[in-house]
Amino acid sequence: MLTRDLALVLGARGTRAFGLGCLSVLLGVHLQRLGLSGAQVGAVLTAALAGSTLASLVASGLADRLGRRRLLFVFGALMAGAAVAFAFVHSFPLLVLLAFAGTFGASGQEPFLTIEHAIIPQTCPPSQRNNAFAAFSLVGAAATALGALASALPGPLERGGLETAWAFRTMFIGFGALVLVMLALHARLSSGVEAPLVEQLPRSPGPRPRGLLARLTALFALDSFAGGLVVQSFLSYWLFSRFGVAVEQLALVFFVGGSLAALSFPVSAWLANRIGQVPTMVFTHLPANVFLILVPLMPTAPLAVIFLLARLALSSMDIPARQAYIVSVVPAGQRTAAAGVTGVVRSLAAVPGPSLAGALMQAGALSLPFFLAGGLKIAYDLTLFALFRGEKPLAEGEAPPRLGPAH
């Protein structure tokens, strides 16, 4: 049964994801149109990731004490204000500052996700928790895909007589308006989404869950660092720079890719129920990374897009399996902390990626980020399978898993 609070969380997630999906396609192109170099574009994208990560750390540590709804409002107000200001700023240092304050990194652990993940278990009975998280992922992916499609709007706006600068400004102002809608949805959440007092007490996880979680977190950090090299804004920028793909075409590419990713979530759940969570994570992620390496080897834009879409269709299938696996290997009282820690570490690991990718592009190595990202992700997949293939998830209420010889 869909409760009122869960419906509001899903609505807020969808509204925000639509705007971020649009912005992720336009951001790199907008920055290049302003005259920024490849290294400067990478620096702005890195600032956005860094801001998201820092805000997530703040949310992890303070949301339960200061109030989840209160922090959702603070982060939303910052995002809306930064987005509108971004539309009118040309100074590189100010663009970096606004990207950092606005936390609109295309990838990473948003502060909103950190808080919403903590809220969701309190909006539904335990028997519906997996369905609630699956719905949350599906809504986010579908809305992101639609947002990518909406990023084609500057073209029609320009053909309708609007100046190019104002066509892009309109998109950033529109994103700010969407964030205000999200704020209105968050404001309607009931007091039941706030942390129970017992959850604000410090917890001391046992050595076995901590050791297992540390291994997982280290591997997730490797995967995330590699992903930071090829965030969607970079992929959009690369297609635009390498083949001259127009913004309208980029919008269609990432709409299709996002739609394929959204459709993959039910398939991921189906696979995980049959072959297990770790095999699902590895056997879907590994071919996706092979496709990623093949993208820059393609001589034409259509071929590059085909392999990119193949990668996008598979690359997100590990997400629901990974989220379910994280909460299955720690006691119930440590699930929020485990999800928060792994999410923030993944975001921190991704922060250097866009700057490194921008520097490589500036040095003339336009396609090297693809090879680095694909190679590191393949190493992650193989190591994850070798270390954790024998670690079984827990049923609700079972004791923490033992670390077997495979570890």
MARPA-604476 format. One record per residue (C-alpha): x, y, z. Coordinates in steps of 0.2 Angstrom, whole numbers, plus 5000, padded with zeros to 4 digits. Layout:
<recs>
XYZ ...
</recs>
This chain:
<recs>
500050005000 500750174995 500750285010 500550475010 502350505015 503050375003 502050464989 502850634994 504550564994 504350474977 503650644970 505050744977 506350614970 505550614953 505450804952 507250824957 507850684946 506950764931 507850934933 509550844936 509350734921 509150894911 510550984919 511750844917 511650854898 511651044897 512951084910 514551034900 513951114884 513351274893 515151294901 515951264884 514851394876 515451514890 517151494884 517851374897 519251254893 519151074896 520151084912 518951224918 517351114914 518150974923 518451084938 516651154939 515950974938 517150924951 516551064962 514751004960 515250824965 516250894980 514751004986 513550854985 514750744995 515050875008 513150905010 512950725011 514150715025 513250855034 511550765031 512250595038 512850675054 511550815058 509950765049 509350655063 509850785076 509250945068 507750875059 507650785042 506350905035 507351055040 508951005032 507950955016 507351135016 509051205018 509851105004 508351134993 508451324995 510351324991 510051214976 508751334969 509651494972 511251424965 510451364949 509551534945 511251624949 512151504938 511151554923 511851734924 513651704929 515151704917 516551714930 517451544932 517751564950 515951604953 515351464943 516451344953 515751414969 513951404963 514151224957 514851184974 513451264984 512051204973 512551024974 511950984957 513250854953 512650734939 513350594950 513650564968 512750544985 511550694985 511150755002 509350724998 509650544994 510550525011 508950585020 507650505009 508550335011 508350355030 506550415028 505950275017 505950125029 504850235041 503550255027 503050075024 503049905033 504649805033 503849675021 503649815008 505349895011 506149814995 504749864984 504850044991 506650054987 506349984970 505050114966 506250244972 507550194960 506350164946 505550344948 507250424949 507950334933 506350364923 506250554928 508150574924 507850494907 506350614904 507450764910 508850714898 507450724884 506950894890 508750954888 508350974869 507251124873 508551254870 508551214851 506651244849 506851404860 508251474849 507251434833 505751524841 506851684841 507551674859 509451714860 510551564863 511151634880 509351654886 508851484879 510151404891 509651534905 507851474904 508351294907 509351344923 507951454929 506651314926 507751194936 507651314951 505751314949 505751124949 506751124965 505451244973 504151114969 505250984977 505351094993 503451104993 503250914993 504550895007 503651025017 502150915017 502950765025 502350715042 503250715058 503350525057 504850545045 505950615058 507150505067 506550405082 507550455098 508250285099 509050305082 510050455088 511050355100 512750305095 512950125089 514550015090 514549885076 515349725079 517049685072 516349565059 515049675051 516349815052 517749715043 516549655029 515849835027 517549905026 518049785012 516449825002 516650015005 518450004998 517849914982 516350034980 517650174981 518650104967 517050084956 516550264960 518150344956 518150254939 516350314937 516850494941 517950494925 516450464914 514950554922 513550604910 514050784908 515750714903 514950594890 513850734883 515350844882 516450714873 515050674860 514850864857 516750884855 517250724846 515850714834 514850884835 513250794841 511950924843 511150964860 509450894853 510250734848 511150724865 509550744874 508750594864 510350484867 510250504886 508350494886 508550324878 509950274889 509050324905 507450234899 508450074897 509250094914 507550114922 506849964913 508349864920 507849884938 506449754937 507649634928 509049664941 507749614955 507249454945 509049404942 509549434960 508149324966 508749184956 510649194955 511049304970 511449484973 513349474970 513249374954 511949504948 513049644952 514549574943 513749484928 512849644923 514249764927 515649674918 514949684900 514449864903 516249904906 516849814891 515549924881 516250074889 518050044883 517350014865 516450184864 517950284860 518650154848 517150184836 517450284821 515750364819 514450444831 513150314827 514250174832 514850264847 513150294853 512650114850 513950054862 513650194874 511750144875 512249964877 513350014892 511950124899 510749984898 511749874909 512749984920 511450024932 510749854935 512049834950 511249974960 509649894968 510649734971 512049834979 510849934990 509949774995 511649684998 512349825009 510849815021 510849625022 512649605029 512449715044 511249715059 509549805056 510149945068 511649985058 510749995041 510550185040 512350205045 513050075033 512050155018 512650325023 514450285025 514550185008 513650324999 514750465005 516350365002 515750324984 515450514982 517150564989 517950434978 517050514963 517550694966 519350694957 518650604942 517950754932 519450854935 520650714930 519550684914 519550874910 521450874912 521750724901 520550804888 521550964889 523150874886 522450794870 521950624877 520150644873 519650464875 520850404889 519550424903 518550294894 519950164895 520450214913 518650204919 518250034910 519849954916 519650004934 517849954934 518249784927 519549764941 518249804953 517049674946 518249534947 518849574964 517049594971 516649424964 518149334970 517949404988 516049404990 515349274979 515049154994 514349285006 512449255007 511249395011 510249385027 508349355029 507549485040 507949455058 509449345055 511149365063 512549455054 513449345042 515049255046 516649295036 517149145027 518849085020 518449185004 518849345014 
</recs>
